[in-house]
């Protein structure tokens, strides 16, 4: 019955988190797959491992044959720590206290119409949550960042001045810098978060073309003459008037003919599909004063009011977010 | 993708809990179904209500047509507070801190092989959790209690001495007392919990045939000569040796030809189905030192070791628990 399944569904999150924290998926693949073998590898109790593995089998993350567990194809690709596509680190952010504390006070957030955790929630200056985000979410964002650079700068052979708003791990800007040796990246984020982006820029060998602009994107001098402004996973934290006025600032920072590239969760006009996307506003309600997800027609209107002449939406499948390219 | 759906599935529990706490389902049915109408009724912000209602629509608890929400058939039956089948109160237990705190330390519980909340978890004497359970879970247990009385005492016309172990809300014993005017109920539970059962016995008009035995079922004198011993939602808190020795005590308390009626989550022999039942051991791992769910072959062996000669299992559909009737 949907009701009980839903009431108990927090257990699924906790079970998956425990398995990732214990490195259980890696242990399933690297041992004989019995509860005792896995338990020895994870330094956990056999009884605990047996119960957790049965649960993970039930919810689709493991197979069970007799008393041996094995990884499903997806678990092998994304949850075995030895896989290059390992995504387990995202629970460090998505199931961090930063996120779950907002949901603990969700009833109050509905009453209030915004986060009940504090006045500004996750939007407080230099909130440590964004350092966690930058480290945990990078693996998930890598393929998306490559797709965006390919769409926005397909030839990758001309000088390109790129503004990267809320640059976080830096991957969105770095995707341009690594493909195009003439691209210069100007990354805006809190000072503590920029350190993560700088590390990644150095690792990618483009540290000399990576320039940090520390501070609030609303308050700092962004500079001017940009060919591209990346506005990724940022606008959903704000209400429509704030977005409109912020996009005017972006518009002013762009060169003539420059483009803004906005990465967002864009629900269909009915706001109840597709599933992952339509669920996103609840995260904003729980954690921010007035964040939301906006439909394409809402973005189109806000961006036009900010001065952009044309907005085009691009699918980034298999990712559920979409890219809006807006021309000055 | 299953991974992200699972990571985020805690949000489903929290959204449903918030809706129940706000009486939102009742408000959807009793207003014009717009976010503003519902918000006024729930004394909540329209923005909060709109985001929550979209989420609940996405996960199947509401319908949406234009800007109006309405209840699904199941939500109307089980989540509108005016419905006689209202089940919303179960979140007071199933999503109480008692339960969720165990899941917060699930990784440690897997390492340890038992609850990491405290030495005894929910098995501490007079744990307040069981008062909450008694009040919150009664509506869910009412239909099950009626089915059990019908199976065990179909004629309901002969004197019947009934022992009700871990009587909680009292409904299991009371189902016998209200059907059979010659039934006398002896209810065992913590003193604080027995108060709830006594209240319900009075309400049912059978207070004079309802006798309280306060204390631990393991330690108190249970009395003797019982025709029926109800052992409902109790054995899963313990390991197999403890169950076997407890059932010897039950065996001794029964009259010749007496029967034990055990209500339990009984997974199939592979332990990974059916879904709701196979998920139960994780709750025991999170909250108890050594609780679990046992297959019928395990119960059959334990009960035979305790002296019972024959064990029969009965479906209680649509409930997911099953009844094992054991003859002395």
Interface residues (C-beta under 8 A of the other chain):
Chain A: X1 X2 X3 X4 X5 X6 X7 X8 X9 X10 X11 X12 X13 X14 X15 X16 X17 X18 X21 X22 X42 X43 X44 X45 X46 X47 X48 X49 X51 X52 X54 X55 X57 X58 X59 X60 X61 X64 X74 X78 X79 X87 X90 X91 X94 X95 X100 X103 X104 X106 X107 X109 X110 X111 X112 X113 X114 X270 X271 X272 X273 X275 X276 X278 X279 X281 X282 X283 X284 X285 X286 X290 X292 X318
Chain B: X1 X2 X3 X4 X5 X6 X7 X8 X9 X10 X11 X12 X13 X14 X15 X16 X17 X18 X21 X22 X42 X43 X44 X45 X46 X47 X48 X49 X51 X52 X54 X55 X57 X58 X59 X60 X61 X64 X74 X78 X79 X87 X90 X91 X94 X95 X100 X103 X104 X106 X107 X109 X110 X111 X112 X113 X114 X270 X271 X272 X273 X275 X276 X278 X279 X281 X282 X283 X284 X285 X286 X290 X292 X318
